[in-house]
Amino acid sequence: MQAKKFNYVFKWFDQNGDGWITQDDIEKMVKLFTALADEKDQKNKSAMNKGFMNWWNLLLEARENKASEKIGKQEFIRIMDAVVIAPKNFEIAVGNIVDGLLGALDRDGNGSLSKEEYVGMYDALGIPPTTSTEAFRRLDRDSDGEISRAEFHQALFEYYLSADPNAPGNWLLGPMDVLK
């Protein structure tokens, strides 16, 4: 289950589709995410940038071929499983990205994401609105029409850490049955 999810993340990170993740791919991901923030929102842009760079550094430090500056799919999956999802590493990489992202998207400052904020975020990141609308419904656990920071973090942990095929967090990036 996790390998399937990590494979999907690999494909997303491989921005040029060449089968490798490079620093250029990571920098493109940074641009995609930071473009969601207001122009003057340096705090959240910085958090997202720091998270992606921490993630990239974890990948580089754990790669087998230290001379290579690129990571293939199998190695990415191995490193994700062995290194990135370790609690201390997960927070400095994925946690920073999510905190910056939530801060940037919570335009009204209420501590949660509306359906429009959530769907708009994923549309800008290349995930279709039909997919993110259904994901929103599943991740809004208390059905209050908002995804709280706690609900988003719970979904994040389930996506990256849970082997439960029925965990709502598996919908974080879309339905599991389309993840290849």
Summary of the structure (lengths in Angstrom):
residues: 180
radius of gyration: 15.6
end to end distance: 10.9
largest distance: 50.4
contacts: 543
relative contact order: 0.14
helix: 65%
strand: 7%
